[in-house]
Amino acid sequence: MKLVTELVNQAIAEGKMPGCVICFGKRNEIGYLQAFGNKRVQPTTQPMTVDTVFDMASVTKPVATGTSIMKLIEQGHLRLSAKVVDYFPEFAANGKDKITVRDLLIHQSGLIPDNPLEDYLQGPEVAWQRICDLDLVAPVGTTFKYSDVNFIVLGRLIEKLSGQDLDAFAQQHVFAPLGMTETTYRPSEALIQRCAPTEQRGGQWMQGQVHDPRAFELGGIAGHAGMFSTAVDLARYASMMLGQGTLRLPGQSEAKILAPATVHSMTSSYNVSTGIRGLSWDKRTGYSINRGDLLSDSAYGHGGFTGNVFWIDPEKDFFFIFLSNRVYPDGKGLVNPLAGQILNVVVGAMSESTTESVSAGQSQGQTLTGADVLVRDGFRQLAGQRIGLITNHTGRMRDGQNIVNAMSKSADVRLTALFSPEHGFEGKLDIEKVSDSKDAATGLKIFSLYGQTRRPTAEMCENVDTLVFDIQDVGCRFYTYISTMGEAMGAANELGKKFVVLDRPNPIGAVATAGPMLDAGSESFVGFHSMPVRHGMTVGELAKMIQVEKQLDKLELQVIPCEHWSRDQFYDQTGLIWTNPSPNMRSLTQALLYPGIGIWEFTNISVGRGTDTPFQVVGAPWIDHQAVVSAMHSLKLPGTSFVPIEFTPTSSKFAGELCQGIEFFITDREQFDPLQLGLALAWALRSQHPLQWETKNLNRLLGNQQCADAILAGRTPGELLDVARQGVSDFLRRRETFMIYRDASR
């Protein structure tokens, strides 16, 4: 940290601040804590210490006010969509009746940044009336204007709904449970002795007295400013946020402040007119000069006028705290650019020192499926519910335990029904219809959703409150597990049942997509919804899309996301146990090839069923394999190679017959496009065997008549790709709305 020391010492020498405290680390661990310079230089010099108490200024907004608001929402007392006038009718004057809690939290209320100080000089009640009388300076919900008034209003809401002032509420629900014993409004005399002074008011140094003049006139307790804290206390808060709302310290009991869903809502990205905000947090706006350049897009933070900077990056499991009294002694200090510089140095050094370990961690994988998260959390998301579980043999957790076993042993839920998809509960059947059966372990009846019906009926769900879906998909439109999910969602919508998806990684990655799109009106059980063949989504993301786009308006949907997974990761980077999703899907390589090879299996070629390598080989007795391979080699397809082979399937198509065929290899899966390969194969078969290749069922899985016609017309592979890409860009825009996971490669 030599460079950090040099930057700080230079800033002190240039008079940008008298001193500071810098603290950074990761969840539950402070990695660095250091004091620099002095907190006071007149009339005597006092060195800065790591336990110095600072006036946090606007860091109050997220840590005290924002967190308290989210707690009230979590308690059911408030909604983000609630209007201020619902609680304060007097606030409606001059067009303010449409302002919501969300508008206040993201600074798009249209309120003035600060109304005149004179409005506050007659006490809190008169000040409130002055705020209620304010005009708008912009239409509600249209313009980002950072405003102290927004958070003064939020502070007033907390008082109204809780019956406590903001300090008391935050102490009870945030600070005290986290052990933030030195975080408070209006510090005690003991804390005042350790406070860093700011400026003078009435000829007296402000030490332990709030610097912000409006907060001072409001009695020292306000939603926009007034909180005092230390670096160590803020580190505890940061660890709680990085812990998805729970602070877990070795040897100490857990402190749960917020639910993971609440943290997610609070720290998600909300587009404003000139940037991106969180709920009470900054993310990327004109105020973000103190965030540096190397934090991830998921980072959130805030600055404080008195010289404080606080950033949390969940993607990097990292927090950064810079505390100073830069306004001492004359209000002319400047630290925001410095804090951004230091953040760059720290994150850069952290990246260099952890590159090797991060790479190793990615290769081993630490992914938790939605089922893992559910069990880890003690089934609290389903507490007290009667569960109908839609699953099969792939419903396994990281430790290999099956979700049926875990759920049946839980005292917090009642497993009352089981449902199975194509291939049955054990995933061993490859037949047209699967019958109902019985689970030997639990004694429960297993209702087949690939038999007489494809969706749960009212009779099946008689003793079910919530349907839970936990099945591993393979990332391909015509793989029927997502159709089973979609049908079950439709049934839940009609029957008034809640629907919960325990999400799982897309094994072939969720960045790349490949068309063609499914034609409108061509929906079927092998094409449930409008999407390309390789859709690049998880089942949880697809569930969110299906709910909205199929207008399942009565459905209560909950997705329990994976943790420690990014959409650029393939299954072998998760550390999860590979379980064959179906009898002929036996490896990740086969899953990657499947969208481009399996798509032709309703024509008269074998796609390798009945061999040891399904979807890695294709063939037929009539194929001139050398001619087909030669034609495909001429295309120089990226990320793949192939050789002519002979094979004899033991079952399925051409069982017992010698087939001339092609074996496919993936040489670079980042460049490999299964649909590019599949269209090239179709072109080669059409050009080399126009009569032998039977194409009456060509469009069964392809699902796009224009693309099928182009193949039959002998269009070139490049032209086929162009046709297949039509509509995919529109899908990507649709997909964006429902994406849960980030792309860590960007």
C-alpha positions in Angstrom: 0.0 0.0 0.0 3.0 2.3 -0.5 1.3 4.1 -3.4 -1.8 4.7 -1.2 0.4 6.3 1.5 2.0 8.5 -1.1 -1.3 9.7 -2.5 -2.7 10.5 0.9 0.5 12.3 2.1 0.5 14.4 -1.0 -3.2 15.4 -0.5 -2.5 16.4 3.1 0.5 18.4 2.0 -1.7 20.2 -0.6 -4.2 21.1 2.1 -7.0 18.9 0.6 -7.7 17.5 4.1 -6.0 17.4 7.5 -6.1 13.6 7.6 -8.2 10.5 6.9 -8.9 6.9 7.8 -8.9 4.3 5.1 -10.5 0.9 5.5 -11.2 -1.8 3.0 -11.8 -5.6 3.0 -14.2 -8.3 2.1 -17.2 -9.8 3.7 -16.6 -10.4 7.5 -13.0 -9.4 7.2 -11.2 -6.0 7.4 -8.1 -6.3 5.2 -6.7 -2.8 5.8 -7.3 -0.1 8.4 -5.0 2.9 8.6 -5.2 6.4 9.9 -3.2 9.3 8.2 -2.4 12.8 9.3 -4.4 14.8 11.9 -8.0 15.3 12.8 -7.2 18.7 14.4 -4.4 21.2 13.9 -5.6 24.2 15.9 -5.3 25.3 18.6 -3.5 22.1 19.2 -2.6 19.2 17.0 -4.4 15.9 17.4 -3.4 12.9 15.3 -6.0 11.0 13.3 -6.8 7.6 14.8 -8.6 4.6 13.3 -11.4 5.0 15.9 -12.1 8.6 15.0 -15.8 9.3 14.8 -16.8 11.2 11.7 -19.8 13.3 10.7 -21.1 11.0 7.8 -23.1 13.8 6.1 -24.9 12.2 3.1 -23.7 8.7 3.8 -26.6 9.0 6.3 -29.0 8.6 3.3 -28.3 5.0 2.4 -27.0 3.6 5.7 -29.6 5.1 8.1 -32.5 6.3 6.0 -32.5 4.0 3.0 -31.9 0.9 5.2 -34.8 1.9 7.5 -37.1 2.5 4.6 -36.3 -0.9 3.2 -36.9 -2.4 6.6 -40.3 -0.8 6.8 -41.1 -2.2 3.3 -40.0 -5.6 4.4 -42.2 -5.3 7.5 -45.2 -4.6 5.2 -45.7 -1.0 6.4 -44.7 0.6 3.1 -44.5 0.0 -0.6 -42.0 1.5 -3.1 -45.0 2.5 -5.2 -46.7 4.2 -2.2 -47.4 7.9 -2.6 -46.3 10.4 0.0 -49.8 11.9 0.1 -51.1 8.5 1.3 -49.5 9.3 4.6 -49.3 13.1 4.5 -52.3 14.6 2.6 -50.8 18.1 3.2 -47.9 17.2 0.9 -50.2 17.2 -2.2 -49.9 20.9 -2.9 -48.4 22.2 -6.2 -48.5 18.9 -8.0 -46.6 16.8 -5.5 -49.4 14.3 -5.1 -47.8 11.8 -7.5 -44.5 11.5 -5.8 -43.7 8.0 -4.6 -41.3 6.5 -2.2 -39.3 5.1 -5.2 -39.1 8.6 -6.7 -37.6 10.0 -3.4 -35.1 7.1 -3.1 -33.7 7.6 -6.7 -33.9 11.4 -6.7 -36.5 11.7 -9.4 -39.2 13.3 -7.4 -39.0 16.7 -9.1 -38.3 18.4 -5.7 -35.7 21.1 -5.3 -32.2 20.0 -4.1 -32.4 22.2 -1.1 -35.0 24.8 -0.1 -33.8 27.9 1.7 -32.2 27.5 5.1 -34.7 30.2 6.4 -37.4 27.6 6.0 -35.9 25.6 8.9 -35.2 28.3 11.4 -38.6 28.1 13.2 -38.3 24.4 14.0 -39.2 21.0 12.5 -43.0 21.5 12.2 -42.7 24.8 10.3 -39.9 23.3 8.2 -42.2 20.5 7.3 -45.0 22.8 6.3 -42.5 24.8 4.1 -41.6 21.5 2.3 -45.3 20.7 1.8 -45.7 24.1 0.2 -42.8 23.6 -2.3 -43.4 23.7 -6.0 -41.9 21.1 -8.3 -38.8 22.0 -10.3 -39.3 19.2 -12.7 -42.2 16.8 -13.6 -42.4 13.9 -11.2 -40.4 10.8 -12.3 -38.6 12.4 -15.2 -35.5 14.2 -14.1 -32.6 13.1 -11.7 -32.0 15.9 -9.3 -30.0 15.0 -6.2 -32.0 16.4 -3.3 -31.7 16.6 0.4 -35.4 17.4 0.6 -36.2 13.9 -0.8 -34.5 12.3 2.3 -35.9 14.8 4.7 -39.3 13.6 3.5 -38.3 9.9 3.9 -37.1 10.6 7.4 -40.5 12.0 8.2 -42.1 8.9 6.7 -40.1 6.7 9.0 -41.3 8.7 12.0 -44.9 8.5 10.9 -44.9 4.7 10.3 -42.8 3.6 13.2 -43.7 6.0 15.9 -40.0 6.6 16.5 -37.6 9.2 15.3 -35.1 8.0 12.7 -32.3 7.7 15.2 -34.3 5.4 17.5 -35.6 3.3 14.6 -32.2 2.9 13.0 -30.7 2.0 16.4 -33.3 -0.7 17.0 -33.4 -2.3 13.6 -29.9 -1.6 12.1 -27.1 -0.3 14.3 -27.6 -2.2 17.5 -28.2 -5.6 15.9 -25.0 -5.1 13.8 -23.0 -4.2 16.9 -22.4 -0.7 15.4 -22.0 0.7 18.9 -20.4 3.9 17.7 -22.9 4.8 15.1 -25.6 7.3 16.1 -27.2 10.7 15.6 -26.2 13.3 18.3 -23.2 11.5 19.8 -22.7 11.1 23.5 -20.0 13.1 25.3 -17.6 10.1 25.2 -18.0 9.8 21.4 -17.7 13.6 20.9 -14.2 13.5 22.4 -13.2 11.2 19.5 -15.1 13.1 16.8 -13.2 14.8 14.0 -14.1 18.6 14.0 -15.4 20.2 10.8 -16.0 24.0 10.7 -17.1 26.7 13.1 -20.7 27.6 13.8 -21.2 30.8 15.9 -17.5 30.9 16.7 -17.4 27.4 18.1 -15.9 24.3 16.4 -18.4 21.7 15.3 -17.2 18.5 16.9 -19.9 15.9 17.4 -22.4 18.5 16.2 -23.9 17.9 12.7 -22.3 20.0 10.0 -25.3 20.2 7.7 -27.2 23.4 8.7 -30.7 22.0 7.9 -30.1 18.9 9.9 -28.8 21.1 12.7 -32.0 23.1 12.7 -34.1 19.9 12.7 -32.5 19.0 16.0 -29.6 16.9 14.6 -31.8 14.0 13.4 -32.8 14.1 9.7 -33.1 11.7 6.8 -30.4 13.4 4.7 -27.6 14.0 7.2 -26.7 13.7 10.9 -25.4 10.2 11.4 -21.9 9.8 13.0 -19.9 6.6 12.6 -16.5 5.0 12.5 -14.6 3.0 9.9 -15.0 -0.3 11.8 -18.8 0.3 12.3 -19.2 0.9 8.5 -17.2 -2.2 7.8 -19.8 -4.2 9.8 -22.6 -2.6 7.8 -20.8 -3.4 4.6 -20.3 -7.1 5.6 -24.0 -7.3 6.3 -24.8 -6.0 2.8 -22.2 -8.3 1.2 -23.8 -11.1 3.2 -27.2 -10.5 1.5 -28.6 -8.8 4.6 -27.0 -10.9 7.3 -23.9 -10.3 9.3 -22.0 -13.5 10.1 -18.9 -13.1 12.1 -16.9 -16.1 13.4 -17.8 -16.9 17.0 -20.7 -14.5 17.0 -24.4 -15.0 16.5 -25.9 -14.0 13.1 -27.5 -10.6 12.8 -30.1 -10.6 10.0 -31.1 -7.0 9.1 -32.6 -7.4 5.6 -33.8 -10.3 3.5 -31.6 -11.1 0.4 -34.5 -10.0 -1.8 -34.6 -6.7 0.0 -30.8 -6.2 -0.5 -31.2 -7.1 -4.2 -34.0 -4.5 -4.6 -32.1 -1.8 -2.7 -28.9 -2.3 -4.7 -30.3 -3.1 -8.2 -29.7 -0.6 -11.0 -32.5 1.9 -11.6 -32.1 4.1 -14.7 -32.5 7.8 -14.0 -32.4 10.6 -16.5 -28.6 11.1 -16.3 -27.2 7.8 -15.0 -27.9 4.8 -12.8 -29.0 4.8 -9.1 -29.8 2.3 -6.5 -32.5 2.8 -3.9 -30.7 5.5 -1.8 -27.4 4.4 -3.3 -25.3 6.0 -6.1 -24.1 3.7 -8.9 -23.1 5.7 -11.9 -24.0 9.4 -12.0 -22.3 12.7 -12.0 -21.7 12.2 -8.3 -19.7 9.0 -8.9 -16.2 10.6 -9.3 -15.3 9.0 -6.0 -16.0 5.4 -7.2 -12.9 5.1 -9.4 -12.8 3.1 -12.6 -12.3 -0.5 -11.6 -15.3 -1.4 -9.6 -17.8 -3.7 -11.2 -21.2 -2.7 -12.6 -22.9 -4.2 -9.5 -21.0 -1.7 -7.1 -23.0 0.8 -5.1 -21.9 3.5 -2.8 -22.3 7.1 -1.6 -20.3 10.1 -0.6 -20.7 12.7 2.2 -20.1 16.4 1.9 -17.8 16.5 5.0 -15.3 14.2 3.2 -16.5 10.6 3.3 -16.7 7.9 0.6 -18.3 4.5 1.0 -18.5 1.8 -1.8 -19.5 -1.8 -1.8 -18.9 -4.2 -4.7 -20.7 -7.6 -4.3 -19.2 -8.9 -7.4 -15.7 -8.5 -6.0 -16.8 -9.2 -2.4 -15.2 -5.9 -1.5 -15.9 -2.8 0.5 -14.0 0.5 0.6 -14.3 3.2 3.2 -12.6 6.6 3.1 -13.4 9.0 6.0 -12.0 12.5 6.4 -13.0 15.9 7.7 -11.9 17.6 4.6 -14.1 20.7 5.5 -11.8 21.4 8.5 -10.9 24.1 9.1 -12.3 26.4 6.3 -14.5 24.2 4.1 -12.1 24.3 1.2 -10.8 20.7 1.2 -11.3 18.3 -1.7 -11.2 14.5 -1.5 -13.6 12.9 -4.0 -11.0 12.6 -6.9 -8.4 11.4 -4.4 -10.8 8.7 -3.1 -11.4 7.5 -6.7 -7.6 7.4 -7.3 -7.1 5.3 -4.1 -9.9 3.0 -5.0 -8.2 2.3 -8.4 -5.0 1.5 -6.7 -6.6 -0.8 -4.1 -8.8 -2.6 -6.6 -5.9 -2.9 -9.1 -3.6 -4.4 -6.4 -6.3 -6.7 -5.2 -6.9 -7.9 -8.8 -3.2 -8.6 -9.3 -2.8 -10.4 -5.9 -5.9 -12.6 -6.4 -5.8 -13.4 -10.1 -4.3 -16.8 -9.5 -6.7 -17.7 -6.7 -9.7 -16.3 -8.6 -8.8 -18.5 -11.6 -8.4 -21.5 -9.4 -11.7 -20.8 -7.7 -13.5 -20.5 -11.1 -12.1 -23.8 -12.3 -13.2 -25.5 -9.1 -16.5 -23.5 -8.9 -18.5 -22.4 -5.9 -21.9 -22.2 -7.5 -25.0 -22.7 -5.4 -28.2 -23.7 -7.2 -31.5 -22.3 -6.1 -32.1 -25.6 -4.2 -28.8 -25.1 -2.3 -29.9 -21.6 -1.4 -33.3 -22.8 -0.3 -31.8 -25.5 2.0 -29.1 -23.2 3.3 -31.8 -20.7 4.3 -33.8 -23.4 6.2 -36.6 -23.4 3.6 -37.8 -20.0 4.9 -38.9 -19.0 1.4 -41.5 -21.8 1.6 -42.2 -21.9 5.3 -45.5 -23.4 6.2 -46.4 -24.2 2.6 -47.8 -27.5 1.2 -45.4 -28.2 -1.7 -46.0 -29.9 -5.0 -42.5 -30.5 -6.3 -41.8 -30.8 -10.1 -38.5 -32.5 -10.4 -36.5 -35.5 -11.5 -33.1 -37.1 -10.9 -31.4 -33.8 -11.8 -32.8 -32.0 -8.7 -29.6 -32.5 -6.8 -27.7 -30.0 -4.7 -24.0 -29.3 -4.5 -23.4 -32.1 -1.9 -25.2 -34.6 -4.1 -28.3 -34.7 -1.9 -31.7 -34.8 -3.8 -34.1 -32.0 -3.2 -36.9 -34.5 -2.6 -34.9 -36.0 0.3 -34.0 -32.6 1.8 -37.6 -31.3 1.5 -39.3 -34.4 2.9 -37.1 -34.2 6.0 -37.7 -30.5 6.6 -40.0 -29.5 9.5 -40.6 -26.2 7.9 -42.5 -27.4 4.8 -44.8 -30.2 3.8 -44.0 -32.1 0.7 -47.5 -33.3 -0.5 -47.1 -34.2 -4.2 -44.4 -35.0 -6.8 -44.5 -34.3 -10.5 -42.2 -35.6 -13.2 -41.3 -34.4 -16.7 -40.3 -36.3 -19.9 -38.1 -39.3 -19.2 -39.7 -39.8 -15.8 -38.8 -39.2 -12.2 -35.5 -41.1 -12.5 -34.7 -39.8 -15.9 -34.2 -43.2 -17.4 -37.2 -43.5 -19.8 -37.1 -42.7 -23.5 -40.7 -43.4 -24.4 -43.6 -41.5 -25.9 -45.7 -41.4 -22.7 -44.7 -41.8 -19.0 -47.2 -43.2 -16.5 -47.8 -42.1 -12.9 -45.7 -43.9 -10.3 -44.8 -43.9 -6.7 -41.7 -42.6 -4.9 -40.3 -45.4 -2.7 -38.5 -43.0 -0.3 -41.4 -40.8 0.6 -44.4 -42.9 -0.4 -45.8 -40.0 -2.4 -47.5 -40.5 -5.8 -45.6 -39.1 -8.7 -47.9 -37.5 -11.2 -46.5 -37.7 -14.7 -46.6 -34.5 -16.8 -45.6 -36.4 -19.9 -48.5 -38.8 -20.0 -52.2 -38.2 -20.2 -51.7 -34.6 -19.4 -48.9 -32.1 -19.7 -49.9 -29.8 -16.9 -50.9 -30.3 -13.2 -54.7 -30.6 -12.7 -56.9 -29.3 -9.9 -57.2 -32.9 -8.6 -53.4 -33.3 -8.5 -53.0 -30.0 -6.7 -55.8 -30.5 -4.2 -53.3 -30.5 -1.2 -50.8 -28.1 -2.7 -50.3 -24.4 -1.9 -47.1 -23.9 -3.9 -45.7 -25.6 -7.0 -41.9 -25.7 -6.9 -39.9 -26.4 -10.1 -36.4 -27.9 -9.8 -35.1 -29.5 -13.0 -31.8 -29.0 -14.9 -32.3 -27.6 -18.4 -29.7 -27.7 -21.2 -30.3 -24.3 -22.8 -32.1 -25.4 -25.9 -35.6 -24.3 -27.0 -36.8 -27.8 -28.0 -35.6 -29.5 -24.8 -39.0 -30.1 -23.2 -38.3 -29.4 -19.5 -38.9 -25.7 -20.0 -42.2 -26.6 -21.7 -43.2 -28.6 -18.6 -42.3 -25.6 -16.5 -44.4 -23.3 -18.7 -47.4 -25.6 -18.7 -47.2 -25.9 -14.9 -47.0 -22.1 -14.6 -50.2 -21.8 -16.6 -51.9 -24.3 -14.3 -50.7 -22.5 -11.2 -52.1 -19.2 -12.7 -55.5 -20.9 -13.2 -55.6 -22.7 -9.9 -54.4 -19.8 -7.8 -51.2 -21.6 -6.7 -47.9 -19.9 -6.0 -45.1 -20.9 -8.4 -41.4 -21.1 -7.2 -38.5 -21.8 -9.5 -35.3 -23.1 -7.9 -32.9 -21.8 -10.5 -30.0 -23.6 -12.0 -27.1 -22.6 -14.3 -27.6 -22.8 -18.1 -24.9 -25.5 -18.6 -23.9 -24.2 -22.1 -23.6 -20.6 -20.9 -26.1 -17.8 -21.0 -24.3 -15.2 -23.0 -24.4 -16.6 -26.6 -27.7 -17.0 -28.4 -28.4 -18.6 -31.8 -31.5 -18.6 -34.0 -33.7 -19.1 -35.8 -36.6 -17.7 -33.8 -39.7 -19.8 -33.4 -42.4 -18.7 -35.8 -45.5 -17.1 -34.2 -48.3 -19.7 -34.2 -45.9 -22.6 -34.2 -45.9 -23.1 -30.4 -45.9 -26.7 -29.3 -44.4 -28.9 -26.5 -41.0 -28.7 -28.4 -41.4 -25.0 -28.9 -43.3 -23.5 -25.9 -42.5 -19.8 -26.4 -41.0 -17.3 -28.8 -37.2 -17.6 -28.5 -34.2 -18.7 -30.6 -33.0 -22.3 -30.5 -30.1 -21.4 -28.2 -31.8 -19.0 -25.9 -29.1 -18.1 -23.4 -31.3 -18.0 -20.3 -31.8 -19.9 -17.1 -35.1 -21.6 -16.2 -35.6 -18.8 -13.7 -35.2 -16.1 -16.2 -37.4 -17.9 -18.7 -40.1 -18.2 -16.0 -40.0 -14.4 -15.5 -40.3 -14.0 -19.3 -43.1 -16.5 -19.7 -45.1 -14.9 -16.8 -45.1 -11.5 -18.5 -45.3 -12.4 -22.1 -47.9 -15.1 -21.7 -49.8 -12.7 -19.4 -50.1 -14.9 -16.4 -51.4 -12.0 -14.5 -52.8 -13.9 -11.5 -49.6 -15.9 -10.9 -47.4 -15.2 -7.9 -44.0 -16.2 -9.2 -40.8 -16.4 -7.1 -37.4 -17.3 -8.5 -34.7 -18.3 -6.0 -31.6 -17.5 -7.9 -28.3 -19.3 -8.1 -25.4 -17.8 -6.2 -21.8 -17.4 -7.3 -22.7 -18.0 -11.0 -22.3 -15.6 -13.9 -23.8 -16.1 -17.3 -20.5 -16.5 -19.0 -19.8 -19.7 -17.0 -20.2 -23.2 -18.5 -21.3 -26.1 -16.3 -17.8 -27.3 -15.7 -16.9 -24.0 -14.1 -19.6 -24.4 -11.4 -18.2 -27.2 -9.3 -21.6 -28.9 -9.5 -22.0 -32.6 -10.1 -22.9 -33.4 -13.7 -26.1 -35.5 -13.8 -27.2 -36.7 -17.2 -30.4 -34.6 -17.7 -31.9 -37.3 -20.0 -30.8 -40.7 -21.1 -29.0 -39.4 -24.2 -27.5 -36.2 -22.8 -24.4 -37.6 -21.2 -21.9 -34.8 -21.2 -21.4 -31.1 -21.5 -20.0 -31.5 -25.0 -23.2 -33.2 -26.1 -25.2 -30.5 -24.5 -23.2 -27.9 -26.5 -23.7 -29.8 -29.7 -27.4 -30.6 -29.1 -29.0 -27.4 -30.4 -27.3 -27.8 -33.8 -27.4 -31.6 -34.2 -30.5 -32.7 -32.3 -32.5 -30.2 -34.4 -32.5 -32.6 -37.4 -33.4 -35.8 -35.7 -37.0 -35.9 -37.2 -35.4 -36.2 -40.6 -34.0 -39.6 -41.8 -30.6 -39.4 -40.1 -29.3 -40.9 -36.9 -28.1 -38.3 -34.4 -26.3 -40.9 -32.4 -29.1 -42.3 -30.3 -28.1 -46.0 -29.6 -24.4 -45.1 -29.6 -22.0 -44.1 -26.8 -21.9 -40.6 -28.2 -25.3 -39.2 -28.9 -25.4 -35.8 -30.6 -21.6 -36.1 -31.2 -22.2 -38.2 -34.3 -24.7 -38.2 -37.2 -25.1 -40.7 -40.0 -27.2 -42.9 -42.1 -26.6 -45.9 -44.4 -27.1 -43.7 -47.5 -24.7 -40.9 -46.5 -21.4 -40.4 -48.4 -19.6 -39.3 -45.3 -16.4 -38.3 -47.0 -18.2 -36.0 -49.4 -20.2 -34.4 -46.6 -17.1 -33.9 -44.4 -15.2 -32.4 -47.4 -18.0 -29.9 -48.1 -18.1 -28.9 -44.4 -14.4 -28.6 -44.2 -14.5 -26.0 -47.0 -16.5 -23.7 -44.7 -13.7 -23.4 -42.0 -16.2 -23.3 -39.2 -14.7 -21.7 -36.0 -14.4 -23.7 -32.8 -15.1 -27.2 -34.3 -13.7 -30.0 -36.3 -15.1 -33.3 -37.7 -14.1 -36.6 -39.2 -15.9 -39.2 -41.3 -16.7 -42.4 -39.3 -18.8 -45.5 -39.4 -21.1 -46.6 -36.6 -23.9 -49.0 -35.9 -26.7 -47.9 -33.5 -27.9 -50.5 -31.1 -31.3 -48.9 -30.7 -33.4 -46.1 -32.2 -33.1 -45.1 -35.8 -31.1 -47.5 -38.0 -30.7 -49.9 -35.1 -28.3 -52.7 -36.2 -27.5 -51.0 -39.6 -24.0 -49.7 -40.5 -24.1 -46.0 -40.9 -21.7 -43.7 -42.7 -21.4 -40.6 -40.6 -19.6 -37.7 -39.1 -18.1 -37.2 -35.6 -18.0 -33.7 -34.3 -15.4 -32.2 -31.9 -15.5 -28.8 -30.1 -12.0 -27.2 -30.3 -13.0 -23.8 -28.9 -16.3 -23.5 -27.2 -16.1 -19.7 -26.9 -16.1 -19.5 -30.7 -18.3 -22.5 -31.3 -21.8 -21.8 -32.5 -23.9 -25.0 -32.6 -26.5 -23.5 -35.0 -23.8 -22.5 -37.4 -22.6 -26.1 -37.4 -26.2 -27.4 -37.7 -27.0 -25.1 -40.6 -23.7 -26.1 -42.3 -24.6 -29.8 -41.9 -28.1 -29.2 -43.4 -26.5 -27.4 -46.3 -24.0 -30.2 -46.9 -26.7 -32.9 -46.7 -29.0 -31.0 -49.0 -26.2 -30.3 -51.5 -24.7 -33.8 -51.4 -27.9 -35.8 -51.0 -30.8 -33.8 -52.4 -32.9 -36.9 -53.0 -31.9 -39.2 -50.1 -32.3 -36.7 -47.3 -36.0 -36.7 -46.4 -37.0 -33.3 -45.3 -40.8 -33.5 -44.7 -40.2 -33.1 -40.9 -37.3 -30.6 -41.4 -39.2 -27.8 -39.6 -40.5 -29.9 -36.6 -37.7 -28.7 -34.2 -36.4 -25.8 -36.4 -39.7 -24.0 -36.0 -39.0 -21.4 -38.6 -40.5 -21.8 -42.1 -38.4 -19.2 -43.8 -35.2 -20.9 -42.6 -36.5 -24.3 -43.7 -37.4 -22.9 -47.1 -33.9 -21.4 -47.4 -32.4 -24.8 -46.7 -34.5 -26.5 -49.3 -33.7 -23.8 -51.8 -30.0 -24.6 -51.5 -29.0 -21.3 -50.0 -25.4 -21.0 -48.9 -24.4 -21.4 -45.2 -23.8 -17.7 -44.9 -27.2 -16.9 -46.3 -28.8 -19.5 -43.9 -27.1 -17.8 -41.0 -28.5 -14.4 -42.0 -32.0 -15.9 -42.2 -31.5 -17.6 -38.8 -30.4 -14.3 -37.2 -33.6 -12.5 -38.1 -35.5 -11.5 -35.0 -32.7 -12.5 -32.6 -31.8 -8.9 -31.8 -35.4 -8.2 -30.8 -35.3 -11.2 -28.6 -32.1 -9.9 -26.9 -33.9 -6.7 -26.0 -36.8 -8.7 -24.6 -34.4 -11.0 -22.7 -32.7 -8.0 -21.1 -35.7 -7.2 -19.0 -35.7 -10.7 -17.3 -32.0 -11.3 -16.8 -30.9 -12.1 -13.3 -27.2 -12.8 -13.7 -24.4 -10.7 -15.0 -21.7 -11.5 -17.5 -18.5 -11.4 -15.5 -16.3 -11.5 -18.6 -17.2 -7.9 -19.4 
